[in-house]
Amino acid sequence: MKLKACVFIFHPVSGHLLLKRLTARGGDYQPVTGGVEPNEPVLLGAQREVFEETGFRAEDGSWEQLEAINDFESPWGPAREYNFLFSLKNTASCEVKLDSSEHMDFLWTRDAALVNRELIHPPQRKAFAEALVRMKKKFIS
């Protein structure tokens, strides 16, 4: 089974980050997603994907693994996707360094409803709902 990581990135000032995939890859907005390498711990795979797709380093914020785990059939066979919340520090730069081989644009938004509408996969919507609950506890408490 192929392991995947999905990372919801949040910045206390700028909000939620979505990446726009190339038109050839669907052209939709999504969180950071990617495959975990064989023998790579899932968290390290998630951190590597975030760095490759945005330029953010693991130490730029805090990481939480979400309870939501998505099993699905990918073009490469059965896959299991682990979901994470990456909360950037308030002092972290919001400059996104896109991987142009995968994404053509990005969007920072504080509108959680917009994020939910843009997520085309229902399991990602469920994971995002969990991430929202955790963010509220973290930033409102």
C-alpha positions in Angstrom: 0.0 0.0 0.0 1.3 3.4 -1.0 1.5 5.9 1.9 0.7 9.5 1.3 0.7 12.7 3.4 -1.8 15.6 3.3 -0.8 18.8 5.2 -3.1 21.7 6.0 -1.0 24.7 6.5 -2.2 27.6 8.7 -0.7 30.9 9.6 -2.2 33.0 12.4 -2.3 36.2 10.3 -2.6 35.0 6.7 -4.9 32.0 7.3 -5.1 28.8 5.3 -2.8 28.0 2.4 -4.1 26.2 -0.7 -2.0 25.3 -3.8 -3.4 25.4 -7.3 -2.3 22.4 -9.3 -1.2 22.6 -12.9 -4.1 22.4 -15.4 -2.7 19.1 -16.7 -3.0 17.8 -13.1 -6.6 19.0 -12.6 -6.2 22.7 -12.0 -7.9 22.5 -8.6 -6.8 24.0 -5.3 -5.6 21.6 -2.6 -3.5 21.4 0.5 0.1 20.0 0.3 -0.1 16.4 -0.7 2.5 13.8 -1.7 3.9 10.4 -1.4 5.9 9.1 1.5 9.1 7.3 0.4 9.7 3.7 1.3 11.0 3.3 4.9 10.4 7.1 5.5 8.4 7.9 8.6 5.1 9.5 7.6 5.8 12.7 9.5 9.1 13.2 7.8 7.5 12.5 4.5 4.9 15.2 5.3 7.6 17.7 6.3 9.6 16.9 3.1 6.6 17.4 0.9 5.8 20.8 2.6 9.4 21.9 2.0 9.4 20.7 -1.6 6.1 22.3 -2.5 6.2 25.5 -0.4 9.7 26.1 0.9 8.5 26.1 4.5 10.8 24.2 6.9 9.6 21.8 9.6 10.9 24.2 12.3 8.9 27.1 10.9 5.9 25.9 13.0 4.3 23.1 15.0 3.0 19.8 13.7 0.0 17.7 14.7 -1.1 14.5 13.2 -4.8 14.4 12.7 -7.0 11.4 13.5 -8.4 11.3 10.0 -6.8 8.6 7.8 -8.0 8.1 4.3 -7.8 4.8 2.4 -8.5 5.1 -1.3 -7.6 3.6 -4.7 -5.0 5.8 -6.4 -3.8 5.5 -10.0 -0.9 3.5 -8.6 -3.0 1.1 -6.5 -4.3 1.2 -2.9 -3.1 4.2 -0.8 -3.4 5.4 2.7 -3.3 9.1 3.3 -2.3 10.5 6.7 -3.4 14.1 7.5 -1.4 16.8 9.4 -1.9 20.3 10.6 1.2 22.5 10.2 0.7 25.7 12.2 3.3 28.3 11.1 4.7 30.5 13.8 3.3 34.1 13.8 6.9 35.3 13.1 7.3 32.9 10.1 7.4 34.4 6.6 4.3 33.7 4.4 6.5 33.7 1.3 5.6 30.5 -0.7 8.2 29.0 -3.0 6.1 26.9 -5.4 7.3 23.8 -7.1 6.4 24.9 -10.6 6.4 21.3 -11.8 3.3 20.6 -9.7 1.6 24.0 -8.9 0.9 27.2 -10.8 -0.5 29.4 -8.0 -1.4 29.6 -4.3 -3.9 31.3 -2.1 -3.8 32.4 1.5 -7.4 32.8 2.9 -9.0 33.3 6.3 -12.3 32.0 4.8 -12.6 28.4 6.0 -15.8 27.9 4.0 -13.9 28.8 0.8 -11.3 26.2 1.7 -14.0 23.6 2.3 -15.6 24.4 -1.1 -12.2 24.1 -2.9 -11.4 20.7 -1.5 -12.7 18.2 -4.1 -12.2 15.0 -2.1 -14.7 14.4 0.8 -12.1 12.7 3.0 -10.0 15.9 2.8 -13.0 18.0 3.8 -13.4 15.7 6.9 -9.7 16.1 7.8 -9.9 19.9 7.3 -12.9 20.0 9.7 -10.8 18.3 12.3 -7.9 20.7 11.6 -10.3 23.6 12.1 -11.3 22.3 15.5 -7.7 21.9 16.5 -6.8 25.4 15.3 -9.6 27.0 17.3 -8.4 25.2 20.5 -4.9 26.3 19.8 -5.4 29.9 18.8 -8.5 30.9 20.7 -7.6 29.3 24.1 
